[in-house]
Amino acid sequence: MSGLVGYPGPDPTLPARGAGPGTGQPVRLLPTRAHHTSGHDTGPPAAGTAPAASLRTGAWDPLVDAFGRLHDDLRISVTDRCNLRCIHCMPEGVVFRPRPELLQYEEIVRVAGVARRLGVRSVRITGGEPLVRRGVVDLVRRLASLGFDDLSLTTNGTLLGPLAGPLAGAGLHRVNISCDSLRPDRFAAIRRRGDLATVLAAMDSAEAAGLGPVKVNVVLLAGINDDEVEAFAAFARRTGRPVRFIEFMPLDAPGDWSRSQVVPSADVIERINRRWPLVAVANSDQSPAERYRFADSQGEVGVIASVTRPFCGTCNRLRLTADGALRNCLFARSERSVRDILRDGGDDEAIASAVRAAVMAKAAGHGIDEPGFLRPQRSMSMIGG
């Protein structure tokens, strides 16, 4: 991994690419796609060269930005509310948006329909916690009717158990479930509400309903739960559920984030590899996760290195907040309201123009490492993961 930003030099304990058990050669773990660490890693088009998107003037052409990135993934937040108060996300006493400011389901479906015509292939429903909002099953049914290739949902799992079957029946394809500890006492301390047994049971229910593979998201915090890396790897091996370790980002509502709390993804992979040899897996899509399977084929783990190895250069995502704002990056400092267009009687072409403008305004990278970086005014729960 020498020469790659965010990773240390070669570690003699890591196996080298192309080798495996029984070969006598180490397997070198390499990233499977290009990364960019800041807004300076991907510069604007050369002078005199038109941005790729400017060549696509049709109202319904695919969403390509000034850096040539195709956007075909939409994250739709349905609420900023949550029934938990995780220490890395939401403080007690948080003030939520008034309900009239949130998009109605009819409005969400209309925006999603426009996005589908613009080439969006994948939709993920997020929050807050999306299952605290009534009628989510009906929303899934209506979104599924639009014909997206992939329709998924991210949840904390506390309310999923009884809804897994109905969600699958409505057309949901899969779920990601957040779980930051496998120790009941620590789980309760991190989340401040809920219990681990309920979430583990929800994973079983989701699999039984056909919402697999159930991916497990783990936000690691230094000194809090980073001693459970190997335990989660063992969990992935035992259950067959892919575990994704996510670096703590400066998107917490209290604003307490510091780089000292970040557990570098390179360290996570090294630790797991020492215990169970890993083999890099090439991504078949533009997922931000760097994936690794266990060399003995018993499961998979992945890392989302948003801080130490940003994937801005291959980002294909747009976000629609619960109150109807289009955001082209989690760390964007500006956004465009489609709620105003919807409620002022705008047509679908006006919505499409807003979506296209959001894409064209996207920066090369999030710039966390830049001296002038300012965290966004919205926290993760207000944006949607």
C-alpha positions in Angstrom: 0.0 0.0 0.0 3.1 2.2 -0.2 2.5 5.6 -1.7 -1.2 5.7 -1.1 -2.5 8.6 1.0 -3.9 7.5 4.3 -2.1 4.2 4.4 1.2 3.4 6.0 4.1 1.8 4.1 4.2 -2.0 3.5 3.6 -4.1 6.6 5.5 -7.3 6.6 2.5 -9.0 8.4 0.3 -8.4 5.4 0.0 -11.0 2.7 0.8 -10.0 -1.0 -1.7 -9.9 -3.9 -2.0 -13.0 -5.9 -1.0 -15.3 -3.1 -3.2 -17.3 -0.7 -3.3 -20.0 1.8 -0.8 -22.7 0.9 1.2 -20.7 -1.7 3.9 -19.6 0.8 3.5 -16.1 -0.6 1.8 -13.2 1.3 -1.3 -11.6 -0.1 -1.0 -7.9 -0.6 -4.2 -6.0 0.2 -4.7 -3.3 -2.3 -7.6 -0.8 -2.8 -10.0 -1.7 -5.6 -10.7 1.7 -7.0 -9.4 5.2 -7.3 -9.6 7.7 -4.4 -9.3 11.4 -3.9 -8.5 12.9 -0.5 -9.5 16.5 -1.0 -10.8 19.1 -3.4 -7.3 19.4 -4.9 -7.0 15.8 -5.9 -9.3 16.1 -8.9 -8.9 19.4 -10.6 -11.3 21.0 -13.0 -11.3 20.2 -16.7 -8.3 21.6 -18.6 -8.6 25.1 -20.0 -10.5 25.2 -23.2 -12.1 21.8 -22.5 -15.9 21.7 -21.9 -17.0 19.8 -18.7 -18.5 16.5 -19.6 -21.9 17.6 -18.3 -22.0 20.6 -20.6 -22.1 18.2 -23.6 -25.4 16.8 -22.3 -27.9 19.6 -22.8 -31.1 17.5 -23.0 -33.4 17.9 -20.0 -33.4 14.2 -19.3 -29.9 13.2 -20.1 -27.9 11.4 -17.4 -26.5 13.3 -14.4 -22.8 13.9 -15.1 -21.0 16.6 -13.1 -18.1 18.9 -14.2 -15.6 16.2 -13.2 -17.1 13.5 -15.3 -18.8 11.6 -12.4 -22.1 9.9 -13.3 -24.7 10.2 -10.5 -27.1 7.3 -10.4 -27.6 6.8 -6.6 -30.1 8.8 -4.5 -30.4 8.7 -0.7 -33.8 9.8 0.5 -34.2 10.8 4.1 -37.8 10.6 5.3 -37.3 12.0 8.7 -34.7 13.7 10.9 -36.2 12.0 14.0 -34.8 9.0 15.7 -35.8 6.8 18.7 -32.1 6.6 19.8 -29.6 9.1 20.9 -26.2 7.6 19.9 -23.3 9.4 21.4 -21.6 9.9 17.9 -24.7 11.2 16.3 -27.5 12.9 18.3 -27.6 14.6 21.7 -30.4 14.5 24.2 -32.8 17.5 23.8 -32.3 17.8 20.0 -34.9 19.9 18.2 -36.5 18.4 15.2 -38.0 20.0 12.1 -41.7 20.8 12.4 -43.7 18.1 10.6 -45.2 20.5 8.0 -41.7 21.2 6.7 -41.1 17.6 5.8 -41.8 16.3 2.4 -45.0 14.4 2.1 -44.7 10.9 0.6 -46.4 12.1 -2.6 -43.7 14.7 -3.0 -40.9 12.2 -2.3 -42.3 9.9 -5.0 -42.5 12.7 -7.5 -38.9 13.7 -7.0 -37.8 10.0 -7.1 -39.7 9.7 -10.4 -37.9 12.6 -11.9 -34.6 11.1 -10.6 -35.4 7.8 -12.3 -36.0 9.6 -15.6 -32.6 11.2 -15.1 -30.9 7.8 -14.9 -30.9 7.2 -11.1 -30.8 3.4 -10.7 -30.4 3.0 -6.9 -32.4 4.5 -4.0 -31.8 4.1 -0.3 -34.3 5.2 2.3 -32.6 6.8 5.3 -33.3 9.1 8.3 -32.9 9.8 11.2 -34.5 6.5 11.8 -36.8 6.0 8.8 -39.0 3.4 10.5 -40.2 5.9 13.1 -42.2 7.6 10.4 -45.6 6.1 9.7 -46.4 4.6 6.4 -42.9 3.7 5.3 -44.1 0.4 3.9 -46.5 2.2 1.5 -43.7 4.6 0.5 -41.5 1.6 -0.3 -44.3 0.1 -2.4 -44.7 3.4 -4.4 -40.9 3.7 -4.9 -40.6 0.1 -6.0 -43.2 0.7 -8.7 -40.8 3.2 -10.3 -38.5 0.4 -11.3 -35.2 1.1 -9.6 -32.6 -1.5 -9.9 -31.9 -1.4 -6.2 -34.1 -0.2 -3.4 -32.7 -0.4 0.1 -33.1 1.0 3.6 -30.7 1.9 6.4 -32.1 1.4 9.9 -30.9 1.1 13.6 -32.9 -2.2 13.7 -35.0 -1.4 16.8 -38.3 -1.3 14.9 -37.4 -3.6 11.9 -38.4 -7.0 13.3 -42.2 -6.9 12.7 -41.8 -4.7 9.6 -39.2 -6.9 7.7 -41.9 -9.1 6.0 -44.1 -6.2 5.0 -41.2 -4.2 3.7 -40.0 -7.1 1.6 -43.5 -7.7 0.3 -43.7 -4.0 -0.7 -40.6 -4.3 -2.9 -37.6 -3.5 -0.6 -34.5 -5.4 -1.7 -32.2 -5.2 1.3 -31.4 -3.5 4.5 -28.3 -2.1 6.2 -28.5 -2.3 10.0 -26.4 -0.1 12.3 -24.8 -1.9 15.3 -21.9 -0.3 17.1 -21.2 -3.0 19.7 -21.7 -6.7 20.3 -21.6 -6.2 24.1 -25.1 -5.4 25.6 -23.7 -3.0 28.2 -21.6 -1.1 25.7 -24.4 -1.1 23.1 -26.7 0.5 25.6 -24.0 3.1 26.6 -23.4 4.1 23.0 -27.0 4.3 21.9 -28.4 5.4 25.2 -31.7 3.7 24.3 -32.7 0.3 22.9 -31.1 -3.0 23.4 -28.7 -5.3 21.5 -31.0 -8.4 21.5 -33.7 -6.6 19.6 -31.3 -5.5 16.9 -29.8 -9.0 16.5 -33.2 -10.5 16.3 -34.1 -7.9 13.6 -31.2 -9.1 11.5 -32.6 -12.7 11.7 -36.1 -11.4 10.7 -34.6 -9.4 7.8 -32.8 -12.5 6.4 -35.9 -14.6 6.9 -37.9 -12.1 4.9 -35.4 -12.1 2.0 -33.8 -8.7 2.7 -30.3 -9.9 2.3 -27.5 -9.7 2.4 -28.0 -7.9 5.6 -25.0 -5.5 5.9 -24.0 -4.5 9.4 -22.7 -0.9 9.8 -20.2 -0.2 12.7 -19.0 3.3 13.4 -15.7 2.9 15.2 -14.7 5.4 17.9 -11.2 5.4 19.4 -11.2 4.3 23.0 -14.9 3.5 22.9 -15.5 0.4 20.7 -12.4 -0.1 18.6 -11.4 -3.1 20.8 -14.3 -5.0 19.1 -12.9 -5.1 15.6 -11.9 -8.7 15.8 -15.2 -9.6 17.5 -17.2 -8.1 14.6 -14.9 -9.9 12.1 -15.7 -13.1 13.9 -19.4 -12.2 13.8 -19.1 -11.7 10.0 -17.5 -15.1 9.7 -20.1 -16.8 11.8 -23.2 -15.2 10.4 -22.2 -14.5 6.8 -23.4 -10.9 7.2 -21.0 -8.4 5.7 -19.7 -6.0 8.3 -18.7 -2.5 7.3 -16.4 -0.5 9.6 -17.1 3.2 9.1 -14.7 6.0 10.1 -16.2 8.6 12.4 -16.9 11.7 10.4 -17.4 15.4 11.5 -21.2 15.1 11.2 -22.2 14.6 14.8 -24.9 16.9 16.1 -23.0 17.9 19.2 -20.0 19.0 17.1 -17.6 17.2 19.3 -15.7 15.4 16.5 -12.0 15.3 16.5 -9.5 13.4 14.4 -8.2 11.7 17.5 -11.5 9.8 17.6 -11.1 8.4 14.1 -9.9 4.8 13.9 -8.1 4.5 10.5 -9.5 1.9 8.2 -6.0 0.7 7.4 -5.4 -0.2 11.0 -8.8 -2.1 11.0 -7.8 -4.2 8.0 -4.3 -5.0 9.4 -5.8 -6.2 12.7 -8.3 -8.5 11.0 -5.7 -9.8 8.5 -3.3 -10.8 11.3 -6.0 -13.0 12.7 -7.7 -14.2 9.5 -6.0 -13.6 6.2 -8.0 -11.4 3.8 -8.2 -11.1 0.1 -9.3 -7.8 -1.6 -12.6 -8.0 -3.5 -13.2 -5.8 -6.5 -16.3 -3.7 -6.3 -18.9 -4.3 -9.0 -20.4 -0.9 -8.4 -19.5 2.5 -7.0 -20.0 1.5 -3.4 -17.7 3.5 -1.0 -16.7 0.3 0.9 -13.4 -1.3 0.3 -14.3 -4.9 0.5 -12.3 -7.9 1.7 -13.3 -11.6 1.9 -11.7 -14.0 4.3 -9.2 -16.2 2.5 -11.0 -19.3 3.7 -14.2 -18.0 2.1 -16.0 -17.6 5.5 -17.6 -14.2 5.1 -16.6 -10.6 4.2 -15.7 -7.3 5.9 -15.3 -3.8 4.5 -14.2 -0.4 5.5 -15.6 3.0 4.6 -12.6 5.3 4.9 -14.3 8.7 4.5 -11.7 10.6 6.5 -8.4 8.8 5.8 -9.0 7.6 2.2 -12.0 9.6 0.8 -13.7 8.2 -2.3 -14.8 11.5 -3.7 -13.3 10.8 -7.1 -15.8 8.0 -7.7 -18.8 9.4 -5.8 -22.1 8.8 -7.5 -24.5 10.0 -4.8 -27.1 12.7 -4.4 -29.1 13.2 -1.2 -32.7 14.5 -0.6 -33.2 15.6 3.0 -36.4 15.1 4.8 -37.4 18.7 4.4 -36.8 18.6 0.6 -33.2 19.9 0.1 -31.0 18.5 -2.5 -27.4 17.9 -1.4 -24.6 16.8 -3.6 -22.2 15.8 -0.7 -22.5 15.0 3.0 -20.2 17.9 3.6 -21.8 20.4 1.3 -22.2 23.9 2.6 -25.0 24.7 0.2 -28.2 23.0 -1.0 -31.1 23.5 -3.3 -34.8 23.2 -2.2 -37.1 21.1 -4.3 -39.8 21.5 -1.7 -40.3 25.1 -2.8 -40.6 24.0 -6.4 -43.1 21.3 -5.5 -45.2 23.6 -3.3 -45.0 26.6 -5.7 -46.5 24.5 -8.5 -43.3 23.8 -10.5 -43.4 21.1 -13.2 -41.1 18.0 -13.5 -38.7 19.9 -15.8 -38.2 22.5 -13.0 -37.4 19.6 -10.6 -35.0 18.1 -13.1 -33.3 21.4 -13.5 -32.8 21.7 -9.8 -31.3 18.2 -9.6 -29.0 18.9 -12.5 -27.9 22.2 -11.0 -27.1 20.4 -7.7 -25.0 17.8 -9.6 -23.1 20.5 -11.5 -22.3 22.4 -8.3 -20.6 19.4 -6.8 -17.0 20.0 -5.7 -14.1 17.7 -6.5 -13.9 16.5 -2.9 -15.1 17.2 0.6 -11.9 18.9 1.7 -11.8 17.6 5.3 -8.0 17.9 5.2 -8.0 21.4 3.8 -7.0 24.3 6.1 -10.3 26.1 5.4 -12.6 23.2 6.0 -15.8 24.0 7.7 -18.2 21.3 8.8 -21.7 21.5 7.3 -24.4 23.2 9.3 -26.5 20.0 9.3 -25.6 16.9 11.1 -25.8 13.4 9.7 -29.3 12.8 11.2 -30.5 16.0 9.5 -29.0 15.1 6.2 -29.7 11.4 5.9 -26.9 8.8 5.7 
